[in-house]
Amino acid sequence: MTSYGSYRQLRLAPQQRSGVSKKALAKDSPLWRIDWILLLAALVLSLGSSLLVWSATRGRDSLTHGDPQYFLFRHLTNVVVGMVLCAVVIGIGSRRFRTVVPFLYIAVIGLLLATLSPLGSTINGQHSWIQLGGGFSVQPAEFAKLAIVLAMAVVLADQVDAGEREFPSHRAVFRGLVWATLPMAIVMLMPDAGSVMVMAVIVLGILLASGAANRWVFGLILAGVGGCIAIWKLGVLSKYQIDRFAAFANPALDPSGVGYNTAQARIAIGSGGLTGKGLFHGTQTTGQFVPEQQTDFVFTVAGEELGFLGAMAIIVLLGVVLWRGCRIARQATDLYGTILAAGVVAWFAFQGFENIGMCLGIMPVAGIPLPFVSYGGSSMFATWVAIGLLQAVQSQRPIAA
């Protein structure tokens, strides 16, 4: 027999039942907890950049195989896949994701080692790719950045979040640095100095956010300087990488050779003026003067065709992503969430600054993509998984009644 209480609930006015269910749904749904400003900024960057990639590639028959929309469709596909990965990470949650970090770390190390094996291939002087067939490839170094953020977050926050300590112990910091050093060492053997630079900044940002003793921060900086000197003296870098740094130190050095990329990049950006020449109407872009323009130098398309205003729009949107990431790190309910968010912010901030800086000639050419903007599946997937981690940390925050 139906009780009076349940009968009364069934006889509630439709609008009353709807109001109760909507209120419960609003409070319990993950949609209520998502940082929509962060999501919108990342989405506008990713989708808007498809036009820049299309402009940079539609006339390059040697790359598109005669299909002007070849890179446009692939870029949009990468964005969709990246967003799906983001949604999966949000659904799992940052705390449950914590339990699978060791397995993900081992998988990334396996991919990095496979890159150094005969399975790997060399592109632009770096043996850092694995060809999958059908025109698809993967660059494990992009996922190594994620692995470092996740691994260090687990190790440094373990005792603190358990209430055993107020700050990470020296032992925990040492273990975290060991976990970070292994993928960095493998990536350096490729050699991919640009990715190693990004990873080093990620580690530094994580140490600062974790509350680790200052001696570790200063020690890391000194070790980085010593490592750079050792790498230079031991000849780990390839000749083309050394030439890139030489061209940065002396922009007039060999403008038709090693300095060609940066020279053409500055010409393209400088010619755009305030509002640009118009999408698809950039003479440097249509004339194919800037190499790797859909990947490392995609910012030059915005500078030439959309002008100062268009280039600034990209910088502002990246700034919004960093702002919301910092906000999530500050409001995280545990050290693990703080470290995750801080690591992602350090990653995006330095990589964005380095990429835009090399296009402007204020940073050496390092061959790293502009987050959310450059063409490339591995980069797009990794950055959207990172957005998923930020949103997952955000979702752990309690909601006021």
C-alpha positions in Angstrom: 0.0 0.0 0.0 1.2 3.5 -0.8 2.0 5.6 2.2 0.5 9.0 2.7 3.9 10.7 2.3 4.7 9.0 -1.0 1.2 9.5 -2.2 1.4 13.2 -1.4 4.7 13.4 -3.3 3.1 11.9 -6.4 0.2 14.4 -6.1 2.5 17.4 -6.0 1.9 20.0 -8.6 4.0 19.5 -11.6 5.8 22.8 -11.1 6.6 21.8 -7.5 8.0 18.4 -8.5 10.0 20.1 -11.3 11.4 22.7 -8.9 12.5 20.1 -6.4 14.2 17.9 -9.1 15.8 20.8 -10.8 17.2 22.1 -7.5 18.7 18.7 -6.7 20.1 18.3 -10.2 21.6 21.8 -10.1 23.4 21.1 -6.8 24.5 17.5 -7.6 25.4 17.9 -11.3 29.1 18.3 -12.3 27.9 20.9 -14.7 27.3 23.2 -11.7 30.9 22.9 -10.7 32.6 23.4 -14.0 34.6 26.6 -14.5 32.8 27.7 -17.7 35.1 30.8 -18.2 38.1 28.5 -18.4 36.3 26.1 -20.7 35.1 28.8 -23.0 38.5 30.4 -23.3 40.2 27.1 -24.2 37.4 26.3 -26.6 37.6 29.6 -28.4 41.4 29.2 -28.7 41.1 25.7 -30.1 38.3 26.3 -32.6 39.5 29.8 -33.6 43.0 28.5 -34.3 41.5 26.1 -36.9 41.2 29.1 -39.3 44.8 30.0 -38.7 45.9 26.4 -39.4 43.7 26.4 -42.5 45.2 29.6 -43.8 48.7 28.4 -43.2 48.2 25.1 -45.1 45.5 25.4 -47.7 48.0 26.4 -50.4 50.7 23.9 -49.5 50.0 21.0 -51.9 53.0 19.1 -50.8 51.5 18.8 -47.3 47.8 18.6 -48.0 48.0 16.1 -50.9 45.9 18.3 -53.0 43.1 18.7 -50.4 43.0 22.4 -49.1 40.8 21.4 -46.1 43.1 18.5 -45.1 44.6 20.2 -42.0 41.4 22.0 -41.2 39.4 18.8 -40.7 42.3 17.1 -38.9 42.7 20.0 -36.5 39.0 20.1 -35.7 39.1 16.3 -35.2 41.9 16.8 -32.7 39.9 19.4 -30.9 36.9 17.1 -30.6 39.0 14.1 -29.4 40.7 16.4 -26.9 37.4 17.6 -25.5 36.2 14.0 -25.2 39.4 13.2 -23.2 38.7 16.3 -21.0 35.2 15.1 -20.3 36.5 11.6 -19.4 39.0 13.1 -16.9 36.3 15.3 -15.3 34.0 12.2 -15.0 36.8 10.2 -13.3 37.6 13.0 -10.9 41.0 14.2 -9.7 41.0 12.0 -6.6 40.1 8.8 -8.3 42.5 9.7 -11.1 45.2 9.7 -8.4 45.0 5.9 -8.1 45.9 5.2 -11.8 48.9 7.7 -11.9 51.6 5.0 -11.5 50.2 3.1 -14.5 49.9 6.2 -16.6 53.5 7.1 -15.7 54.8 3.7 -16.7 52.9 3.8 -20.0 54.4 7.2 -20.8 57.9 6.0 -20.0 57.3 3.0 -22.3 56.2 5.3 -25.1 59.3 7.5 -24.6 61.6 4.5 -24.8 59.8 3.2 -27.9 60.5 6.6 -29.5 64.3 5.9 -29.1 63.9 2.4 -30.6 63.5 1.6 -34.3 59.8 2.3 -33.8 60.6 6.0 -33.6 61.1 8.4 -36.5 62.9 11.6 -37.0 61.1 14.9 -37.9 62.9 18.2 -38.1 66.1 16.8 -36.6 64.3 15.2 -33.5 63.9 11.5 -33.1 60.8 12.1 -31.0 57.8 10.7 -33.0 56.1 7.3 -33.4 54.4 6.9 -36.8 51.1 5.0 -36.4 50.3 4.8 -40.2 47.6 6.5 -42.2 49.4 9.9 -41.7 49.0 9.7 -37.9 51.8 10.0 -35.4 52.3 10.5 -31.7 54.8 12.6 -29.8 55.2 11.1 -26.4 57.1 14.1 -25.0 53.8 16.0 -24.8 52.3 13.3 -22.6 55.5 13.3 -20.5 54.6 16.8 -19.3 51.3 15.4 -17.9 53.1 12.5 -16.3 55.5 14.8 -14.5 52.6 16.9 -13.1 50.6 13.9 -12.0 53.5 12.0 -10.5 54.9 14.9 -8.5 51.5 15.8 -7.2 51.0 12.3 -5.9 54.4 12.1 -4.2 54.6 15.6 -2.7 51.0 15.7 -1.4 50.8 12.2 0.0 51.8 12.9 3.6 50.4 16.4 3.7 46.9 15.4 2.6 47.0 12.5 5.1 47.5 15.1 7.8 51.0 13.7 8.8 52.9 16.8 7.8 52.3 20.5 7.0 54.7 20.6 4.1 56.4 18.0 1.9 59.3 16.2 3.5 62.8 16.3 2.0 62.4 12.6 1.2 59.1 13.3 -0.7 60.7 16.2 -2.6 63.7 14.0 -3.6 61.4 11.2 -4.8 59.3 13.7 -6.8 62.4 15.0 -8.5 63.5 11.4 -9.4 60.1 10.8 -11.0 60.5 14.0 -13.0 64.1 13.4 -14.0 63.6 10.1 -15.7 61.3 11.3 -18.5 63.3 14.5 -18.9 66.5 12.5 -19.4 64.9 10.3 -22.0 63.5 13.3 -23.9 66.9 15.0 -23.8 68.3 11.9 -25.6 66.0 12.5 -28.6 67.2 15.4 -28.4 64.2 17.7 -27.6 65.6 20.6 -25.6 62.5 22.7 -25.9 60.3 20.1 -24.2 62.9 19.6 -21.5 62.9 23.4 -20.9 59.1 23.2 -20.4 59.4 20.2 -18.0 62.0 22.0 -15.9 59.7 25.0 -15.5 56.8 22.6 -14.6 59.0 21.1 -11.8 60.0 24.5 -10.6 56.4 25.7 -10.5 55.3 22.6 -8.6 58.0 23.0 -6.0 57.0 26.6 -5.4 53.3 25.7 -5.1 53.9 22.7 -2.8 55.6 24.7 0.0 58.8 22.7 -0.3 61.9 24.1 1.4 63.5 27.0 -0.4 66.8 25.1 -0.6 65.2 22.7 -3.1 64.1 25.6 -5.3 67.5 27.3 -5.3 69.2 23.9 -5.7 67.0 23.1 -8.7 67.9 26.5 -10.3 71.6 25.8 -9.8 71.3 22.3 -11.1 69.5 23.6 -14.2 72.3 26.1 -14.9 74.9 23.4 -14.3 73.0 21.0 -16.5 72.8 23.5 -19.4 76.6 24.0 -19.2 77.2 20.2 -19.1 74.8 19.6 -22.1 76.7 22.3 -24.1 80.1 21.0 -23.2 79.3 17.3 -23.7 77.8 17.9 -27.1 74.4 16.5 -26.4 72.7 19.1 -28.5 72.5 18.7 -32.3 74.3 21.2 -34.5 71.0 22.7 -35.7 70.0 23.3 -32.0 73.3 25.0 -31.3 72.8 27.1 -34.4 69.3 28.2 -33.2 70.8 29.6 -30.0 73.6 31.3 -32.0 71.0 32.9 -34.2 69.1 34.1 -31.2 72.2 35.7 -29.7 73.0 37.3 -33.1 69.9 37.9 -35.2 72.0 39.0 -38.1 73.8 35.6 -38.3 73.0 33.8 -41.5 69.6 35.4 -42.3 69.1 33.1 -45.3 70.0 30.0 -43.3 69.6 29.3 -39.6 68.1 32.7 -38.9 65.6 32.5 -41.8 62.7 31.2 -39.7 62.8 34.0 -37.1 63.5 36.7 -39.7 60.5 35.7 -41.8 58.3 35.4 -38.7 59.1 38.9 -37.6 58.4 40.2 -41.1 55.0 38.5 -41.1 54.0 39.8 -37.7 55.3 43.3 -38.4 53.5 43.6 -41.7 50.1 43.0 -40.1 49.8 46.4 -38.5 46.8 47.0 -36.2 44.1 45.1 -37.8 46.0 42.8 -40.2 45.7 42.1 -43.9 42.6 40.0 -43.6 42.1 36.2 -43.1 43.6 34.2 -46.0 45.2 37.4 -47.4 48.6 37.5 -45.7 51.3 37.7 -48.3 53.9 36.0 -46.1 51.5 33.2 -45.3 50.1 32.6 -48.8 53.7 32.9 -50.2 54.8 30.2 -47.8 57.8 32.2 -46.6 57.4 31.0 -42.9 58.4 27.4 -42.4 56.3 25.2 -40.0 53.7 27.9 -39.9 50.8 25.6 -38.9 52.7 24.3 -35.9 55.5 26.2 -34.2 55.0 29.5 -36.0 51.2 29.6 -36.2 51.2 32.8 -34.2 52.7 34.6 -37.2 49.5 33.9 -39.1 47.5 35.7 -36.5 50.0 38.6 -36.5 49.9 39.1 -40.2 46.3 38.4 -41.1 44.5 39.6 -37.9 47.1 42.2 -36.9 48.0 43.4 -33.4 44.4 43.1 -32.3 44.1 39.4 -33.4 47.4 38.5 -31.9 46.5 40.2 -28.6 43.2 38.3 -28.6 45.2 35.0 -28.5 47.4 36.4 -25.7 44.4 37.6 -23.7 42.6 34.2 -24.0 45.7 32.4 -22.9 45.9 34.9 -20.0 42.3 33.9 -19.0 43.2 30.3 -19.0 46.2 31.0 -16.7 44.1 33.2 -14.5 41.4 30.6 -14.0 44.1 28.0 -13.4 45.7 30.1 -10.7 42.3 30.6 -9.1 41.6 26.8 -9.1 45.1 26.2 -7.5 44.4 28.8 -4.8 41.0 27.4 -3.9 41.8 23.7 -4.1 40.8 21.7 -1.0 44.0 19.7 -0.8 47.7 20.0 -1.7 47.3 17.4 -4.4 44.8 19.6 -6.3 46.9 22.7 -5.7 50.0 21.0 -7.2 48.0 19.7 -10.2 46.7 23.1 -11.1 50.0 24.9 -10.4 51.9 22.4 -12.6 49.4 23.0 -15.5 49.6 26.7 -15.1 53.4 26.7 -15.2 53.3 24.5 -18.3 50.9 26.7 -20.2 52.5 29.9 -19.1 56.1 29.1 -20.1 55.2 27.2 -23.3 53.0 30.1 -24.5 55.7 32.7 -23.6 58.4 30.7 -25.3 56.4 30.0 -28.5 55.2 33.6 -28.9 58.6 34.9 -27.9 60.4 32.9 -30.6 58.0 34.3 -33.2 58.8 37.8 -32.0 62.6 37.2 -31.8 62.8 37.6 -28.0 63.3 33.9 -27.2 65.4 31.2 -29.0 63.6 28.9 -31.4 62.8 25.8 -29.3 60.3 23.9 -31.5 57.4 23.8 -29.0 53.8 24.3 -29.9 51.5 27.1 -28.8 48.9 25.6 -26.4 45.5 25.1 -28.0 46.5 26.9 -31.2 49.3 25.0 -33.0 48.4 22.0 -35.2 49.2 18.7 -33.7 47.2 15.8 -32.1 49.6 15.0 -29.3 49.8 18.6 -28.1 46.0 19.1 -28.4 45.2 15.9 -26.6 47.6 16.7 -23.7 46.5 20.3 -23.3 42.8 19.3 -23.1 43.5 16.5 -20.6 45.2 19.2 -18.6 42.1 21.3 -18.8 40.2 18.2 -17.6 42.5 18.0 -14.6 41.9 21.6 -13.8 38.1 21.1 -14.0 38.4 17.9 -11.9 40.2 19.8 -9.2 37.5 22.6 -9.4 34.8 20.0 -9.1 36.2 18.8 -5.7 35.3 22.2 -4.1 32.2 22.1 -1.9 29.2 24.2 -3.1 27.5 26.5 -0.7 23.9 25.6 -0.1 
